[in-house]
Amino acid sequence: MASPEERLAELGLSVPEVVPPVAAYVPAVRSGAHVFTAGQIPMREGALVATGKVGDTATPEQATEAAQQCALNALAAIRSVTGTLEGIRIVKVVVFVASTPDFTGQPAVANGASELLGQVFGDLGVHARSAVGVAALPLDATVEVEVVAEVLG
């Protein structure tokens, strides 16, 4: 069976460097068997991949791609405290989508994160989830994702 990082490579992706915090927090904290990530915004190589609100300046497709990048950043945060993605189960994902009041497609945007986690972890990537529309996110990010993971064994 392929490792999570091998599955990412098959998708043409890799775990990025941990995104440095933009305020007074750490990217992830382990408490017992669980790892809680800070909200991860869609940073790639030091720049946001999407800004603005869905329904205004950002498209649902851009937001879905941003959610995937947020999930990759969450994996980097998890690995920074566990040393590996082996033996990790994704328990809960919370996706915040900066959107106009009339946009109701937050669940589809959140699938960018959820589907990636499923592809990377298989059955261990099946998780509970919330998808929430919000007025604004830090640095005008379009999406922010939090992940709770369990370290098995």
TORTOR-697697 format. One line per field, with one value per residue: residue in three letters; z, y, x of N, C-alpha, C in turn. Coordinates in nm, 2 decimals. Layout:
residues N
code (ALA:...)
n_up (Z:...)
n_north (Y:...)
n_east (X:...)
ca_up (Z:...)
ca_north (Y:...)
ca_east (X:...)
c_up (Z:...)
c_north (Y:...)
c_east (X:...)
***
This chain:
residues 153
code (MET:ALA:SER:PRO:GLU:GLU:ARG:LEU:ALA:GLU:LEU:GLY:LEU:SER:VAL:PRO:GLU:VAL:VAL:PRO:PRO:VAL:ALA:ALA:TYR:VAL:PRO:ALA:VAL:ARG:SER:GLY:ALA:HIS:VAL:PHE:THR:ALA:GLY:GLN:ILE:PRO:MET:ARG:GLU:GLY:ALA:LEU:VAL:ALA:THR:GLY:LYS:VAL:GLY:ASP:THR:ALA:THR:PRO:GLU:GLN:ALA:THR:GLU:ALA:ALA:GLN:GLN:CYS:ALA:LEU:ASN:ALA:LEU:ALA:ALA:ILE:ARG:SER:VAL:THR:GLY:THR:LEU:GLU:GLY:ILE:ARG:ILE:VAL:LYS:VAL:VAL:VAL:PHE:VAL:ALA:SER:THR:PRO:ASP:PHE:THR:GLY:GLN:PRO:ALA:VAL:ALA:ASN:GLY:ALA:SER:GLU:LEU:LEU:GLY:GLN:VAL:PHE:GLY:ASP:LEU:GLY:VAL:HIS:ALA:ARG:SER:ALA:VAL:GLY:VAL:ALA:ALA:LEU:PRO:LEU:ASP:ALA:THR:VAL:GLU:VAL:GLU:VAL:VAL:ALA:GLU:VAL:LEU:GLY)
n_up (0.00:-0.08:0.06:0.23:0.12:-0.12:-0.25:-0.28:-0.46:-0.68:-0.76:-0.85:-0.67:-0.36:-0.02:0.11:0.23:0.58:0.64:0.76:1.06:1.07:1.28:1.64:1.70:1.66:1.39:1.43:1.69:1.90:2.10:2.31:2.13:1.92:1.66:1.62:1.37:1.31:1.15:0.81:0.54:0.19:0.10:-0.13:-0.20:-0.07:-0.15:-0.17:-0.33:-0.40:-0.36:-0.21:-0.23:-0.28:-0.53:-0.58:-0.64:-0.67:-0.81:-0.78:-0.86:-0.83:-0.56:-0.48:-0.56:-0.40:-0.15:-0.17:-0.16:0.09:0.24:0.18:0.30:0.56:0.60:0.59:0.83:1.01:0.97:1.06:1.34:1.39:1.24:1.03:0.78:0.79:0.94:1.02:1.08:0.94:1.12:1.15:0.96:0.91:0.70:0.60:0.40:0.23:0.13:-0.07:0.06:-0.08:-0.19:-0.18:-0.21:-0.04:0.06:-0.18:-0.25:-0.02:-0.08:-0.22:-0.03:0.12:-0.07:-0.16:0.08:0.11:-0.12:-0.05:0.20:0.18:0.33:0.58:0.55:0.55:0.69:0.94:0.88:0.85:0.66:0.61:0.54:0.54:0.62:0.58:0.56:0.70:0.56:0.33:0.22:0.03:0.12:0.42:0.61:0.87:1.04:1.22:1.33:1.39:1.55:1.49:1.66)
n_north (-0.12:0.22:0.51:0.81:1.03:0.92:0.88:1.14:1.22:1.07:1.22:1.44:1.62:1.75:1.76:2.08:2.33:2.43:2.68:2.99:3.13:3.41:3.56:3.55:3.25:2.89:2.66:2.40:2.18:1.91:1.71:1.46:1.19:1.34:1.58:1.92:2.16:2.50:2.75:2.72:2.91:2.96:2.96:2.95:2.90:3.14:3.32:3.41:3.19:3.25:3.52:3.74:3.74:3.46:3.47:3.73:3.86:3.62:3.30:3.00:2.78:2.87:2.90:2.63:2.52:2.66:2.57:2.31:2.37:2.47:2.24:2.09:2.25:2.22:1.95:1.97:2.11:1.92:1.72:1.85:1.83:1.56:1.43:1.26:1.14:0.90:0.66:0.84:0.96:1.14:1.33:1.55:1.83:2.17:2.42:2.74:2.98:3.27:3.46:3.60:3.72:3.58:3.36:3.01:2.78:2.67:2.40:2.26:2.40:2.33:2.06:2.06:2.04:1.81:1.60:1.58:1.49:1.25:1.11:1.10:0.97:0.75:0.53:0.63:0.89:0.97:1.19:1.39:1.71:2.06:2.33:2.67:2.98:3.30:3.65:3.77:3.68:3.62:3.83:3.87:3.62:3.36:3.12:2.92:2.66:2.42:2.14:1.84:1.58:1.23:1.05:0.73:0.42)
n_east (0.08:0.05:0.22:0.10:0.25:0.35:0.11:0.03:0.24:0.17:-0.05:0.07:0.15:0.29:0.40:0.40:0.64:0.60:0.36:0.45:0.33:0.10:0.04:0.01:0.05:0.09:0.15:0.05:-0.07:0.00:-0.20:-0.22:-0.33:-0.42:-0.39:-0.41:-0.47:-0.38:-0.58:-0.55:-0.44:-0.46:-0.17:0.10:0.42:0.48:0.28:-0.06:-0.30:-0.55:-0.77:-1.02:-1.38:-1.60:-1.84:-1.81:-1.52:-1.38:-1.40:-1.60:-1.45:-1.18:-1.18:-1.22:-0.98:-0.81:-0.90:-0.79:-0.52:-0.50:-0.55:-0.33:-0.14:-0.22:-0.15:0.12:0.16:0.06:0.25:0.47:0.46:0.44:0.62:0.58:0.34:0.24:0.03:-0.17:-0.49:-0.76:-0.98:-1.16:-1.27:-1.28:-1.40:-1.37:-1.52:-1.48:-1.73:-2.00:-2.32:-2.52:-2.41:-2.41:-2.27:-2.07:-2.03:-1.94:-1.71:-1.56:-1.51:-1.28:-1.07:-1.16:-1.18:-0.92:-0.79:-0.92:-0.82:-0.55:-0.54:-0.71:-0.95:-0.88:-0.89:-1.15:-1.38:-1.55:-1.72:-1.74:-1.87:-1.84:-1.97:-1.82:-1.77:-1.52:-1.17:-0.84:-0.58:-0.73:-0.78:-0.94:-1.03:-1.01:-0.88:-0.92:-0.78:-0.84:-0.65:-0.59:-0.33:-0.25:-0.20)
ca_up (0.00:-0.09:0.17:0.19:0.04:-0.25:-0.31:-0.33:-0.58:-0.79:-0.80:-0.90:-0.56:-0.25:0.10:0.10:0.36:0.67:0.62:0.88:1.12:1.04:1.41:1.76:1.71:1.59:1.28:1.48:1.83:1.94:2.24:2.32:2.00:1.82:1.62:1.58:1.30:1.30:1.02:0.70:0.43:0.06:0.06:-0.20:-0.23:-0.01:-0.20:-0.17:-0.46:-0.42:-0.26:-0.24:-0.19:-0.38:-0.57:-0.62:-0.72:-0.68:-0.87:-0.70:-0.90:-0.77:-0.42:-0.46:-0.57:-0.28:-0.04:-0.18:-0.12:0.24:0.29:0.17:0.41:0.69:0.60:0.63:0.97:1.09:0.97:1.14:1.48:1.40:1.17:0.92:0.76:0.81:1.07:1.05:1.04:0.94:1.20:1.13:0.87:0.90:0.59:0.60:0.27:0.22:0.02:-0.07:0.13:-0.16:-0.23:-0.09:-0.25:0.05:0.06:-0.30:-0.23:0.08:-0.14:-0.27:0.08:0.15:-0.18:-0.16:0.20:0.08:-0.21:0.01:0.31:0.16:0.44:0.70:0.52:0.56:0.81:0.96:0.82:0.84:0.56:0.66:0.47:0.63:0.55:0.54:0.62:0.71:0.44:0.22:0.17:-0.01:0.20:0.54:0.65:1.00:1.04:1.34:1.28:1.50:1.53:1.52:1.71)
ca_north (0.00:0.34:0.60:0.93:1.11:0.85:0.91:1.28:1.23:1.02:1.32:1.55:1.71:1.72:1.84:2.20:2.38:2.48:2.82:3.06:3.20:3.55:3.62:3.48:3.11:2.79:2.59:2.28:2.14:1.78:1.69:1.32:1.12:1.43:1.70:2.03:2.26:2.63:2.77:2.73:2.98:2.90:3.01:2.86:2.97:3.27:3.40:3.35:3.14:3.31:3.63:3.79:3.67:3.39:3.54:3.86:3.86:3.48:3.20:2.87:2.69:2.92:2.87:2.49:2.50:2.72:2.47:2.20:2.42:2.48:2.10:2.06:2.33:2.15:1.83:2.02:2.15:1.80:1.65:1.92:1.79:1.41:1.38:1.17:1.13:0.76:0.64:0.95:0.95:1.27:1.32:1.66:1.94:2.29:2.50:2.87:3.03:3.41:3.46:3.70:3.66:3.50:3.23:2.89:2.66:2.64:2.25:2.22:2.45:2.25:1.94:2.07:1.99:1.68:1.50:1.55:1.41:1.11:1.05:1.08:0.87:0.65:0.52:0.71:1.03:1.00:1.27:1.49:1.84:2.18:2.43:2.79:3.11:3.41:3.78:3.80:3.59:3.69:3.86:3.86:3.48:3.32:3.00:2.88:2.52:2.37:1.99:1.76:1.44:1.14:0.97:0.59:0.33)
ca_east (0.00:0.13:0.22:0.04:0.33:0.35:-0.02:0.04:0.32:0.09:-0.14:0.15:0.15:0.38:0.37:0.49:0.69:0.50:0.34:0.48:0.22:0.08:0.01:0.07:0.01:0.18:0.08:-0.02:-0.04:-0.04:-0.26:-0.24:-0.33:-0.47:-0.32:-0.51:-0.40:-0.43:-0.65:-0.45:-0.49:-0.41:-0.04:0.18:0.55:0.48:0.18:-0.20:-0.34:-0.68:-0.81:-1.15:-1.50:-1.66:-1.96:-1.77:-1.40:-1.33:-1.49:-1.61:-1.34:-1.06:-1.19:-1.20:-0.83:-0.76:-0.92:-0.70:-0.39:-0.51:-0.54:-0.18:-0.07:-0.26:-0.07:0.26:0.15:0.05:0.38:0.57:0.46:0.44:0.74:0.54:0.20:0.21:-0.05:-0.25:-0.63:-0.82:-1.10:-1.26:-1.22:-1.36:-1.36:-1.43:-1.52:-1.52:-1.83:-2.11:-2.43:-2.61:-2.34:-2.45:-2.19:-1.96:-1.99:-1.87:-1.57:-1.49:-1.47:-1.14:-0.99:-1.21:-1.15:-0.77:-0.76:-0.96:-0.73:-0.42:-0.54:-0.81:-1.05:-0.84:-0.92:-1.30:-1.39:-1.66:-1.68:-1.83:-1.83:-1.91:-1.95:-1.79:-1.76:-1.38:-1.07:-0.71:-0.51:-0.82:-0.78:-1.07:-1.06:-0.92:-0.91:-0.86:-0.79:-0.81:-0.61:-0.55:-0.22:-0.29:-0.09)
c_up (0.00:0.03:0.13:0.10:-0.10:-0.32:-0.36:-0.45:-0.70:-0.84:-0.85:-0.79:-0.46:-0.13:0.10:0.23:0.45:0.65:0.75:0.93:1.08:1.17:1.52:1.78:1.65:1.49:1.33:1.62:1.84:2.08:2.24:2.18:1.89:1.79:1.57:1.50:1.32:1.17:0.92:0.59:0.30:0.02:-0.02:-0.24:-0.19:-0.06:-0.19:-0.31:-0.49:-0.31:-0.30:-0.20:-0.31:-0.41:-0.60:-0.70:-0.74:-0.73:-0.77:-0.74:-0.84:-0.62:-0.39:-0.47:-0.45:-0.16:-0.05:-0.13:0.04:0.30:0.28:0.28:0.55:0.70:0.64:0.78:1.06:1.09:1.05:1.29:1.50:1.33:1.05:0.90:0.77:0.94:1.11:0.99:1.05:1.01:1.16:1.05:0.88:0.79:0.60:0.46:0.27:0.10:0.04:0.01:0.05:-0.21:-0.13:-0.13:-0.17:0.05:-0.06:-0.30:-0.13:0.02:-0.19:-0.16:0.10:0.05:-0.18:-0.04:0.18:-0.02:-0.14:0.12:0.29:0.27:0.56:0.67:0.52:0.69:0.82:0.91:0.84:0.73:0.59:0.58:0.57:0.55:0.50:0.61:0.62:0.58:0.31:0.15:0.13:0.08:0.31:0.58:0.78:0.99:1.18:1.29:1.41:1.46:1.58:1.58:1.83)
c_north (0.12:0.43:0.72:1.02:1.05:0.88:1.05:1.29:1.18:1.12:1.45:1.66:1.67:1.80:1.96:2.23:2.43:2.63:2.89:3.13:3.35:3.63:3.54:3.34:3.02:2.71:2.47:2.25:2.00:1.77:1.54:1.26:1.21:1.54:1.80:2.13:2.40:2.65:2.79:2.80:2.93:2.97:2.90:2.94:3.11:3.37:3.33:3.31:3.20:3.41:3.67:3.70:3.59:3.45:3.68:3.86:3.72:3.39:3.08:2.78:2.74:2.89:2.72:2.46:2.55:2.63:2.35:2.24:2.43:2.34:2.06:2.13:2.27:2.02:1.86:2.05:2.02:1.73:1.72:1.88:1.63:1.35:1.29:1.18:0.99:0.74:0.75:0.93:1.09:1.25:1.43:1.77:2.05:2.38:2.63:2.93:3.18:3.42:3.57:3.64:3.57:3.37:3.12:2.77:2.63:2.49:2.21:2.27:2.36:2.11:1.94:2.01:1.84:1.57:1.47:1.47:1.27:1.04:1.02:0.97:0.76:0.65:0.61:0.86:1.07:1.07:1.34:1.62:1.94:2.27:2.56:2.91:3.22:3.54:3.81:3.70:3.67:3.71:3.86:3.72:3.44:3.20:2.98:2.75:2.48:2.21:1.94:1.62:1.36:1.06:0.83:0.52:0.38)
c_east (0.09:0.12:0.14:0.12:0.35:0.22:-0.02:0.12:0.25:-0.01:-0.07:0.16:0.26:0.34:0.46:0.56:0.58:0.49:0.36:0.35:0.22:0.05:0.07:0.01:0.11:0.09:0.00:0.02:-0.09:-0.09:-0.30:-0.23:-0.38:-0.38:-0.42:-0.43:-0.46:-0.50:-0.54:-0.51:-0.41:-0.28:0.03:0.31:0.54:0.37:0.04:-0.24:-0.48:-0.72:-0.95:-1.26:-1.55:-1.80:-1.93:-1.64:-1.33:-1.44:-1.50:-1.49:-1.21:-1.07:-1.17:-1.05:-0.77:-0.78:-0.83:-0.56:-0.39:-0.49:-0.39:-0.10:-0.10:-0.17:0.07:0.26:0.14:0.19:0.49:0.58:0.47:0.56:0.71:0.39:0.15:0.13:-0.13:-0.40:-0.69:-0.96:-1.21:-1.19:-1.32:-1.31:-1.44:-1.41:-1.57:-1.61:-1.93:-2.23:-2.52:-2.54:-2.37:-2.37:-2.07:-1.93:-1.91:-1.73:-1.49:-1.45:-1.33:-1.05:-1.03:-1.17:-1.00:-0.74:-0.81:-0.87:-0.59:-0.43:-0.64:-0.91:-1.01:-0.85:-1.06:-1.32:-1.52:-1.62:-1.78:-1.77:-1.91:-1.87:-1.92:-1.77:-1.62:-1.29:-0.93:-0.64:-0.60:-0.82:-0.93:-1.12:-0.96:-0.97:-0.84:-0.88:-0.76:-0.77:-0.58:-0.43:-0.25:-0.17:-0.03)
***
